[in-house]
Amino acid sequence: MGYGEYVEGGLMKVLGGFVILVGIGLAGYLLYLSRGYWVIAVAAFLVFLVLGAMMISRGSYTRKQNTPMGRVEDVTDK
């Protein structure tokens, strides 16, 4: 499994998951600073959750065809 697995939208899925984790961390950090920031923490978590979910839903694992350009299929004449 290499970079070829993350061509185009697959990388967006991975980054979407990372965005969700950042949102969880940010919300946890704001709650750690003070319980008075709970509204901001919930809002930040929801924003990052929606953004990450949109990135995950739009991305798709695709692989480019491993065929050279201009390839001619084998044809047998009978």
Secondary structure, DSSP 4 states (H G I P E B T S, - for coil): --GGGGTTHHHHHHHHHHHHHHHHHHHHHHHHH-GGGHHHHHHHHHHHHHHHHHHHHH----------TTPPPP----
